């Protein structure tokens, strides 16, 4: 995190305001894997708003490939404004069906073709959701480990 005086870098993203200044972060550090981002909070505290703000800023700045794991279907509307391919378990609400068996192939295509993804897991049970997510995260880690 940094304050407004550090906003000399194009990759800085405004994520909120404090009592004194804007709150920024260097999105290139997230894209480069230097830092990770975890957003937590109580219901109604602005987690989804902050997440959407970060996603839209990263997209606008063309910083890396964006992968959104959406367990409640709240980020599908990003597609109305931005280029995202929807991976999901319901053929009526997604572009490509995702299973634990095809996850590695889909992740490789995402990286190879620089495709932004929303993984929509709203229409599945907890067991299937965990299996797909586990395979998805494993595939991303495997891909990052072998990337130049």
LOBA-588473 format. One line per 8 residues: number of its first residue (from 1); for each residue x, y, z of C-alpha. Coordinates in pm, 1 decimal, decimal comma, always signed. Layout:
REM LOBA-588473
NUM = X/Y/Z | ...
***
This chain:
REM LOBA-588473
1 = +0,0/+0,0/+0,0 | +113,2/+353,0/-59,5 | -23,9/+702,9/-43,8 | -98,7/+953,7/-318,3 | +251,3/+1100,6/-321,1 | +378,2/+767,1/-455,6 | +135,4/+778,7/-750,0 | +404,5/+832,9/-1013,7
9 = +365,9/+481,6/-1148,6 | +106,8/+401,1/-1416,2 | +26,6/+73,2/-1244,6 | -96,1/+230,0/-921,0 | -461,8/+155,9/-855,2 | -680,2/+362,3/-622,0 | -855,8/+119,7/-388,0 | -1008,9/+362,9/-143,3
17 = -966,9/+668,9/+70,1 | -833,9/+715,1/+419,6 | -894,0/+1012,9/+645,7 | -582,1/+1171,5/+494,9 | -538,9/+1059,2/+137,0 | -617,6/+805,5/-131,8 | -509,8/+445,7/-70,7 | -322,0/+295,5/-365,6
25 = -145,0/-27,5/-449,3 | +102,1/-118,1/-717,4 | -89,9/-364,0/-935,0 | +223,3/-466,7/-1126,4 | +352,3/-626,4/-805,5 | +42,4/-846,2/-792,7 | +70,4/-933,1/-1163,0 | +441,5/-1015,8/-1121,7
33 = +367,9/-1235,4/-820,2 | +564,7/-1013,8/-581,7 | +261,6/-978,0/-357,4 | -68,9/-1157,4/-324,7 | -402,8/-1003,3/-240,5 | -663,4/-1136,9/+0,6 | -978,4/-935,8/+59,6 | -1178,6/-1021,3/+370,5
41 = -1452,5/-851,6/+566,6 | -1801,0/-880,2/+704,8 | -2110,9/-884,5/+489,2 | -2173,1/-540,8/+340,7 | -1823,0/-409,6/+412,2 | -1735,4/-353,0/+43,7 | -1537,6/-665,3/-50,3 | -1715,7/-707,5/-383,3
49 = -1692,1/-335,5/-460,6 | -1317,5/-334,1/-390,8 | -1262,9/-653,8/-589,0 | -1453,9/-517,1/-888,8 | -1254,7/-192,3/-868,8 | -926,1/-384,6/-873,6 | -1039,7/-608,3/-1161,7 | -1155,8/-311,2/-1370,3
57 = -832,3/-122,0/-1303,1 | -614,8/-419,8/-1395,0 | -818,3/-469,9/-1714,1 | -800,0/-102,4/-1811,3 | -423,3/-101,1/-1763,2 | -380,9/-429,6/-1956,5 | -176,7/-574,6/-1670,6 | -159,6/-950,9/-1702,9
65 = -428,9/-1212,8/-1734,7 | -727,0/-1173,5/-1504,7 | -880,0/-1484,2/-1349,1 | -1184,6/-1437,4/-1127,0 | -1323,3/-1724,2/-921,6 | -1689,8/-1642,0/-871,8 | -1886,0/-1867,2/-638,1 | -2196,6/-1647,1/-628,2
73 = -2230,8/-1517,3/-984,3 | -2166,8/-1157,9/-882,5 | -1889,0/-1085,3/-1133,2 | -2054,6/-1219,1/-1448,5 | -2168,4/-867,3/-1538,2 | -1802,9/-771,2/-1595,4 | -1846,1/-942,0/-1929,7 | -2092,3/-674,2/-2040,5
81 = -1807,4/-423,2/-2037,7 | -1490,5/-630,1/-2076,8 | -1357,7/-932,9/-2265,3 | -1396,9/-1233,4/-2036,5 | -1460,6/-1596,0/-2116,6 | -1695,8/-1762,7/-1868,8 | -1595,5/-2110,2/-1752,5 | -1872,0/-2279,8/-1559,3
89 = -2066,3/-2590,6/-1472,7 | -2401,8/-2482,9/-1618,0 | -2405,2/-2500,3/-1998,7 | -2677,4/-2232,9/-2013,2 | -2473,6/-1968,5/-1828,7 | -2116,2/-2025,0/-1948,4 | -1908,5/-2028,2/-2265,2 | -1708,4/-2339,1/-2180,8
97 = -1790,0/-2614,8/-1935,0 | -1521,5/-2667,5/-1671,9 | -1454,6/-2997,7/-1498,6 | -1169,5/-3116,9/-1283,0 | -1065,4/-3328,6/-1583,4 | -1031,7/-3040,7/-1833,4 | -900,8/-2768,1/-1601,8 | -533,5/-2804,7/-1694,9
105 = -608,8/-2776,5/-2066,0 | -825,0/-2466,0/-2008,9 | -562,9/-2296,0/-1790,2 | -293,3/-2361,3/-2051,0 | -513,6/-2207,8/-2321,1 | -585,4/-1909,6/-2094,4 | -212,3/-1843,0/-2052,9 | -116,8/-1923,2/-2413,0
113 = -380,6/-1690,5/-2560,5 | -387,1/-1430,8/-2279,2 | -757,7/-1485,1/-2213,3 | -930,3/-1326,7/-1914,0 | -1147,5/-1578,4/-1731,8 | -1438,7/-1579,7/-1491,3 | -1484,7/-1920,9/-1331,4 | -1855,3/-1933,7/-1244,0
121 = -1918,7/-2194,9/-975,7 | -2255,9/-2072,6/-857,3 | -2449,5/-2368,8/-994,2 | -2267,5/-2657,7/-830,1 | -2245,8/-2827,3/-493,7 | -1967,0/-2771,3/-241,1 | -1787,3/-3098,4/-319,4 | -1767,3/-3031,0/-694,2
129 = -1677,3/-2666,3/-629,1 | -1382,7/-2771,1/-409,2 | -1261,8/-3029,0/-662,9 | -1273,7/-2783,5/-953,0 | -1111,6/-2503,5/-752,0 | -837,1/-2732,4/-626,3 | -761,2/-2848,3/-980,9 | -782,3/-2490,8/-1115,5
137 = -540,0/-2348,7/-859,9 | -305,3/-2645,8/-905,0 | -308,1/-2590,3/-1282,8 | -224,2/-2220,3/-1241,8 | +60,0/-2300,7/-1000,4 | +192,2/-2570,2/-1235,9 | +177,9/-2328,9/-1527,6 | +349,8/-2048,3/-1337,3
145 = +623,7/-2285,7/-1221,7 | +708,8/-2381,6/-1580,2 | +668,5/-2035,9/-1736,0 | +991,5/-1862,8/-1845,2
***
